Amino acid sequence: MRKGVVMSVDNVTIKEGNMQKLKFIATSLVSAFCLAGAVDVWGGSVRPLGNVVDANANGIDAMTTPLPSDSRLEGSLAVKVDRFFANRITDDYLRDSIFEEARRAFAFRDDDEEPWNGQWRGEFWGKSMLSAVRVADYLGDGRLRRSLLDEARRLVALRDGNGYLGSYSERTNCVTTSAQRKAHGGGCTNWNLWNRKYVIWALEALYRSTGEKWVLDEAAREMKDFIAVVDECGYDLADTGHYTLSGIPTMSVLKPLLWLYVDTRDEAFLAFARRVVAGWDRADGRAPNFFRNLGCGRPFYAWYAKPESWCKTYEMLSCLDGLLEYYRVTGDRRSLETVVAIRDDLMKHDSNQIGGLGVADRLLGAERFAFCSTEVCDVIHWMRLNVDLYLITGEDRYLDSVEFSYFNAMLASVNRDGTWGAMIVRDAGRHVFSKGQCGYAYHHCCLDNIPRAFMDVASVAVTKDDAGTYHVNLFQDATVTVDGVVFTIRGDYPAKNRVTVRTSKAVKVAFRKPGWCPRLDMDSRKDGDGELHTLVFDMNARIVERSLARGVTEERDEAATLSWGAMRHQFIVDVDLKATLPEKPYATVQYGPLVLAKCARLGAHKPELKDMATVNGLGYSVRLKPLEECGVYAPFEVELTAPGRPTVKTRACAYEAASDDPAAKNGYVFSIRF
């Protein structure tokens, strides 16, 4: 066994920290367009060229990804992923039922039946299609692609005589009026353009998967009408949509807009993209003003007062991901540097204990809260932002964030039977499953997005850089083929610490050493025409302690935000959880990238799970003893000890396995609080 933290023997390297450097390339627009617009035939269908599956088609990314069908997640953790795909996408009856309900929003156009209280049912079709396209590409399923084309035909047939396709009765109903706000206050919402964005994005993704030109034409037609609505009405983009969010839902159209520009070369799309970006560089200082607020010396959530009103996580991350696409298309280095700086700020001040951001669905400064919860859409888009940053820069630190979010909040969000998923995941008690959202039976805002997160993970399990080095980045069981080289990853990581990686050919390989791992040992030997690499991770069983940051904002504003966060954590229906919200920070127990949780499945009763006592700051250390198979992932006997203090003994397992079933009202079935 060769030992050490950084080593290069023959063609094998373990990467310590960030071995890759930022690759800023001022690529000309013409060359970027030609590369990104290329269409290759693969396996009898058309190779996808979008998002994180574009295999560095833009010529600007540091990393090339495998084709979607060449990276398969496997092992015990992939079981509920496969179940989820079967229950939502690959089963004909269930898929058709899901799409039929989503399509009703466009047939009935009732999202604005209460004009001041606009709904978001219109997003469900686009999100479901985006996920289904990614899964079709992942499975290499031509039959599924054909069914998705049929579904797209059914949707676009709902255009009216004026060419409008939307879920609001009024095409131009894109703002909340002053009269509505006076009458209804903060209850005023409008998601019309946001909903239409998802239709545009889904059609564009379907085009990139199938190569069907009519689908691209429909996406372009929708985008042109989107722009026309804004222009005809004379709207400032910042005034559209939910009035406190300063237009960020509308402006998150930037990414699909740039995809369309790359695929159509229509200059109107690039011009509108520049207008969107200019909206974040305003002389009047209107939120969020990404460019001008950098360097102000305050955390992102404190750029403006009352982050609960303006700092909505999911939409904000979508805009940042759009800025990364803007960098890819235009070579605008300022956009990339701005996203990197904001991402680092969020990691420092708003990352929470389960791999999400903020509290519930807002960037409130997670560092100020003793408890945590996260909307699943926020987790998905945080992962995607970090995946794209890794692909662009090659820096491994972004994968540390992807891994932690995936193994904790993301996997916890999917029911173990694969039939449903959470909207908000919490640190204790139970999650929010949001059945019946907007009056629909088969959808909620996060459920339809979930498959895309798994596809993002699969896309970066193994990558290849410009110098020809293959990078093994994630260690869940998987089989990945990159440029004809097959990587077979086995070991049931992260429940176990020994991983084998077989390559079908002897190639130059670099293995990512996770940031939490103090030592990674490796042995490499020839294996037929390839090599067998055995990795042994020091899983670093540890207690992670926290302190709270206070006084960052004005005392009155901070008190209001903390109160709002506690309310949002309860999310209307779970007011019983208020009694168990800790006021002081608690410690967590972690094993590798896993957060461990006590749970009912391992025999913990409510009094133990609700116990407010904590070992945080008391000098405790942890000892873990693996348990035999007992129906949960990564089960351990846990022993916490400290000199002169009582020993704490309990059982715990991976947080995702402790919490991945819906609990009834007043149920309290898990806790990560130690």
BELQUIRA-V254312 format. One record per run of one state. SS is the DSSP state (H for helix, E for strand, L for the rest). FROM is the first residue (numbers start at 0). LEN is the number of residues. Records with the same first field share a line. If there is no record, write none. Layout:
BEGIN
SS: FROM-LEN / FROM-LEN
END
This chain:
BEGIN
L: 0-1 / 2-4 / 9-2 / 15-13 / 36-4 / 42-2 / 46-4 / 53-9 / 65-2 / 73-2 / 90-1 / 108-8 / 117-4 / 139-2 / 156-18 / 175-2 / 187-1 / 189-2 / 210-2 / 233-3 / 239-1 / 241-1 / 245-2 / 251-2 / 264-2 / 278-11 / 293-6 / 302-4 / 310-1 / 330-2 / 349-1 / 351-5 / 357-1 / 360-1 / 362-3 / 368-4 / 393-3 / 412-1 / 414-6 / 421-2 / 426-1 / 428-3 / 432-4 / 439-7 / 459-2 / 465-4 / 472-5 / 482-2 / 490-7 / 503-5 / 512-7 / 527-2 / 537-4 / 544-10 / 570-4 / 580-7 / 591-2 / 602-3 / 610-10 / 626-9 / 641-6 / 658-11 / 671-3
E: 1-1 / 6-3 / 11-4 / 40-2 / 44-2 / 62-3 / 70-3 / 116-1 / 174-1 / 188-1 / 240-1 / 311-1 / 350-1 / 356-1 / 358-2 / 361-1 / 372-3 / 413-1 / 420-1 / 423-3 / 427-1 / 431-1 / 461-4 / 469-3 / 477-5 / 484-6 / 497-6 / 508-4 / 519-8 / 529-8 / 541-3 / 587-4 / 593-6 / 620-6 / 635-6 / 647-7 / 669-2
H: 28-8 / 50-3 / 67-3 / 75-15 / 91-17 / 121-18 / 141-15 / 177-10 / 191-19 / 212-21 / 236-3 / 242-3 / 247-4 / 253-11 / 266-12 / 289-4 / 299-3 / 306-4 / 312-18 / 332-17 / 365-3 / 375-18 / 396-16 / 436-3 / 446-13 / 554-16 / 574-6 / 599-3 / 605-5 / 654-4
END
